[in-house]
Amino acid sequence: MSFLNAEQPSVIELITDFGIHILYHPSIGLEIGEQVNEVLNDAVAERVQLDIFVFEGTVIQGSNGTGNMNYFAGRPMKDWVQDLAGVANYVVAIGDCATWGGIIAVPPNPTESTGLQFHKKERGGFLGPGFRSRSGSPVINIPGCPAHPDWMTQILVAIATDRMDDMRIDHYQRPKTFFTDFVQTGCPNVNAFVTKVDGGFGKRGGCLFYEVGCRGPMTHASCNRILWNRTSSKTRANHPCLGCTEPGFPHHDLRKGSVFKTLKYLGYLPKEVPTGESKLQFYFKTSLNQTLRSRS
C-alpha cells in the first residue's frame, strides 16, 4: 500500500514512462484465483521473463521447515520465493520483514520467520549468504516499517534504466542513496539537552532521543530528507524514530520498558549513543553543553 503512494516517480509513471510491466501485485493485479497460479508458473518456467522479483513480508518456514503455516496459490509461500528468486534478474526485499525478519521474527519466533538474505544482523536468511540473482546481484534491501514509497520506485527505475551498476549498497545491502544519512539529518528537533521549566532534560519540547527513545541518531534513512507525502516525518510530528530501517528492529526485541523510552545508566546517561561517537566523548559533550546552558 505504501508503494501505491509513490510520487517520484508514481506507479503510473513507472508504467507509462519507464516501461515497467507489473506481472502481478496483490492490490492492483487483475488476476484472481487460478489466474495467479498461471502468472507465477509462467515466470518459474521462464515462459515470461521475470526481470524484478519484489517480495514483501517474512519468509515463514514453520512448522519445522515445511512452510505450511503460510500457503499462497496452492503452495507454501517459501517454495514460490525459492523458485521465483532463482529465475529473476534482480530480487528486491521490501520492508523489515522481508529484509531481516522484523517484528514477526522476534523470539521465540514460532513461525520460524526470517528475511530473504538476512536474519536480524546476520547474513544468511532464507536464500542464504551466497545467493545472487541472475544479474549477479545479492538481494537489494529496502527496509522500513513501512518502506518509503519513493525508495521503492526509484530502485525500480534504476533497474529499468540499467543504472544499477552506479547504485552502491552498504553492508546490509541497502542502497546508499537512501541509507547513508541518519534520520536526525534534517530533523528540526535535533538539539543538545533542552532544559525544561522544571529543570529536567529534553522532554517532548526538545530532542526526542534523550527521554522517549528516539533512534534518529543511529538509524540510517532519509526520512527527513525525502519527506513522507512530501510533507513530514515521524520526528517532525514529534514522534520518536523507531529505528525501523536498521536490522536490529524491533530493538531490544520489544522488551518491556524499552519502547518509547531511553534506556539509561544511573537514570541519567543513555545506554546507546549516536553512531560514530564513543560513550565517553558523548557524555562529556552533552554534560558540557548542559553546563553552558544552565549558565546562560
N, C-alpha and C positions, 0 to 999 in steps of 0.2 A: 504493500500500500504506500510505503514511503517512496518507492520507485515511481509510482504514478504521479507524484507531486513534483517531479523534477522540472526545473525551469531552464537550466543552461547546460546542455540542451534539454528540451522537453521530450517526452516519449514520442509525440507526434513528429518532432524534428528528427529523432533517431531514424524513423521510418522513411520520411519524405526526403530529408536532406542527406542522410548518410547511408541509405540503402539497407538498413538492418531489417531483416525479416524475422519476426518473432515466431518461432515454430509453435511454442506453447507457453502460456502464462496462466496461472490458475484463476486470475481475476478478469482478464480481458480476452483469454482464448475462447474461440468459438466452439472448440471441440469438447464433447462430453462423452462419458461412458466409454464404449469400445473405440471411439474415435481417438481418445487419448492414447490408448494402447497402440493404435496404428502409428501415431506420430512417434512415440517412443521406440517402437520396434523398427520403424524405418530408419531412425537415427542410429540405433545399435547395429543394424545390419548394413549401414552405410548406403542405403538407397537414397537417403537425404544427407547432405553434408552438414555436419554439426561443427560450426566454427567456434561457438562460445557456449559452454555449459555453465549456467549460473545456478547456484544452489543456495537455498536459504533453509535454516533450521539445523538442528543437530543430526548427526548420523546415529540413529538408535540401533544398537547392536543386540539389545536384550530381546528375549531372555537367553542367557548362556550362548551368546554369539549367533543366535538364529535370526535375529531381526524381526521376529514375529510380533513384536509389540508395536510395530509401525508398518502397516501394509499400505501400498499405493498401487493402483492399476493392477491388482491381482498378484503382486509380489511384495516381498519385504522391500521397503524403500532403499535399504542399503545395497541391495542387488542392482537396482536401477542406477544408483550412484556409481557403483563399480563399473558397470558396463558403459554408461554414458561418458564417464571421465576417461575411459580407455579409448574412445574414438574422437574426443573433442580436441580441437586445435588449442583451445585455451579453456581453463577451468577457473571460475571466479566464485569465491565464497563470500556471501553477503550476510552481514550481521554477526554478532558474537557467537551465536550458537553454531553457525557453520564454520566460523574461523577457528574457535578454540573450545567450544562446548557450552560456554555461557552459563546461565543460571541452571539449566537443566542438568549440567554435569557436576553440580555441587555435590560433594559426598553426602550420603552414601551412594548416590547415582544409581538407583535401582534399574533404570532403563539402559545402563551401560552406554550413555551418550558420549559423543566426542565430536571434535571438529574434523574438517576434511584432512588437514595436514598438520594440525597442532592439537594437543590436549593441554589446555591451560598454556603454560610457557614451554612445554616440552614438544619438540618437533617429532612428528610421527602421525598421530591422529589415525583416521580410518584408512586413508590411502597410503600411509607410510612415508617415512622421511625422504626416500629416494624417488618418489613419484615425480614424473614430468609428463606434461601433456604432449601432444604431437608436435607442438611448436618448440618443444624443449624447455618450456617454462614451468616452474612449480605453480602451485595454486596461488592465484592472486587474491589476497585477503583484503576485504573492505569491511572492517569491523564497525561496531556501533549498535546501540540498542534503543532505537533503530539506527541503521546507517543513513547518512545524509543522502538524499536522492541524487544530488548533482555529483557526488563522488561516484555513484554507480554509472550514470550516463556518460560521464567524461571518460571513464575507463573503457566503456564500450566503444566510444568514438575513437579512442587511441588505438584499440584493436582493429576497428573497421578501417582506419586510415593508415594502417601499417606503421604506427608510431610507437609501438610497444618497446622497440629497441632503445628508444630515448627515455623510457619510463623506468627510473631507478626504483628499486624496492629495498626496504630495510630488512633487519634481521628476522622480523616476523612476517615478511613478505607483504608488507603494506606499501602502497605507492608513496614515495617520499613527498610527492606533490601535495598530498593532503595530511601526511602524518609525520612531518618534521617539526613544525611549530608545536608549542604547548597550548592547551585550552586557555591558559591565562593570557596568551598573546592577544591583545585587543580587548581584554575584559575590563570594563570600567570599574569593577570592584577591586582590582589589584592595588593593594596598598600594603604598607607595613602595618604594624599594630595600630588600630584605631581606638582611641580612648573614648569610652562612653561616659555619660554623666556620673555613673556610679563608680567610675574608675576601672571597670572591667575591661577585658581585651576583646575588641573586634567581634561583637555580636553581628546581627544581620545588617547593621549600619555600615560595616566595613568589609574587609576581605573575608570571604566565607571559609577560607582554609583553616582559620585559627579555632573556630568553635563548632562549625557544623559539617566538618569532614569533607570540604570541597577538595577534589583531587586535580583541580586545574593545573597546579604547578608541576605535576608529574604525569600528565596524560597527553600523549601526542595526538592532536586532532586540530582541525582548522575551524572549529565551531564558531569562534569569534572573528574569523577572517572571511569565511564563506557562511554567511548567516542563514539560519533556518527561515524559510519563507521570505528570504531577503529582508528580514525584519529583526530577528532577535536570536537569543540562545538561552540555555538554562541559566548561566551565570548572569546574563544581562537582565534576566527576570528575577534575580536574587534567589535562585535555586542552586544549591551546590552541585558541581560536576560530580558525576558518579564514577568517572574513570572508565566508561564503557568501551573505549577503543583500545584498552590495554588487555593483554592476555590474562591478567590476574582477576579480571572481572567475573563474578562479583567479588570484590576484595574482602579478605578475611572470611570467605565462604559464608557470608551473611551471619557471622557470629553475633549473638545478642549484644547490643550496645555498640556495635561497630558501624551502623548505618546512620547517616546524618549526624555523626559525632566525631570530633577529632580525638583520636586516642593519644593519651599523654603520659609522660613520666612525671611523677610527683604532682600531678594535677595541673602542670604548667607547661612543660616542654613537649612539643609534638613528637610522637614516636617516629613519624615519617616526615622527611623534609623534601623540599623541591629537588627534582632530578638535577644532578650535576653539582650539588653542594654537599659538603661534609656536614655532619650534625654539629660539630664544634664551631665551624665557620658560621653556620646558620644561626645557632643560638647566640653567638657573640654579636652578630649583626643586628638581630632583632632586639636583643637586650639594649644595645647601644641606641638603636632607633627609639625604643620606648623611653629611655632616659632623656634623650633630647626632646622628645615630645612633651614629657612631663615638665620640663623646664621652660618650654616655650609658652 
